[in-house]
Amino acid sequence: MPRKKAGTRPAERIPSSAVAIPGRNARIPATEPPTVSARWLLTAVAIALVAAALCAWGALCLLFWQGSWQLLYHPASAVTRTPASVNLLFDPVGFATTETGEARLKGWWIPAAESATYSQFTVLYLHGQNGNLSDAVDAVATLHQVGLNIFAFDYRGYGQSQFARPSEAHWREDVESAIQYLVETRHIMPGTIILVGRDLGANLSIEIAAAHPDLAGVVLESPSPDPVSAIFKDPRAHLVPAHLLVRDRYDLNASAAALKIPSLWRLESAAGSQVVKQQQLGAYEKVAAPKMQVWLAASPKSKTDFANSLSRWLDDLHR
């Protein structure tokens, strides 16, 4: 018999049952498909709906922020009348120039006659929220007839001034530029400048006057106690945080309480509700500086009555 080599072991036979031979009939163990719980599905749908609602609400807030100014301001770009239409000589003025030399603001300089009674004073006229300087020609003519120098201009976004979305901040910047123009370019002393504003321009006038105690005085024609209510009372404002999105306030009471220079208040007795009149009087009562009020009815005679009242007020201012 052949001898076995030392140190070797006989080969072990592997049972055929332990060998996996792949073949056409080989079976692969079946696995269960993944399942998603109903709670997970409901949670995902709820999150998606909330995210969609937040996106829609955010878009609504953005649209309201961008367009709400149109509820308060109604500018017009076409200047259809000038002081020449009422036989007044005037100089077109461009000021507040940009770095490229372009004038951001456009206005009119209307000098008083040499023999005018109050030619030592210059009116800085601030029109209201509607239209542009074209709508202020008659008001400017009345002031000129009293015997005053007039400087009137359009805010940005109005008339021929540079386009910008109107706002309380922009309006204040524009008036500051106008005062700077009068003082630095025309060399007019601040103590001879009188602010005259109508409607929303009246609210703006008293704001600027409260910040400039060096000016001569301020005249307010039909100021609004709560002009921004036009925005906040709009039905769409109830769907968004309007008071956070809109910065304009034109707070008549706060400005009246801070006023330190003489003021003339022209209030219309036949216009507005009794509540508005009481609110106007409430703001008037907060003024501690010298003041005068006149109630005028809307009639053809109102221009003459206002001119007479303004002359009496200017006489006291001149003393």
Secondary structure, DSSP 8 states (H G I E B T S, - for coil): -----TT--------GGG-----TT------------HHHHHHHHHHHHHHHHHHHHHHHHHHHHHHGGGGT-EE-------GGGGT---EEEEEEE-TTS-EEEEEEEE---TT-TTTT-EEEEE--SEE-GGGGHHHHHHHHHHT-EEEEE--TTSTTS------HHHHHHHHHHHHHIIIIIS---GGGEEEEEETHHHHHHHHHHHH-TTSSEEEEES--SSTTHHHHTSGGGGGTTHHHH------HHHHHHH--S-EEEEEETTSS-HHHHHHHHHHHHT--S-EEEEEE-SSTTHHHHHHHHHHHHHHHHH-
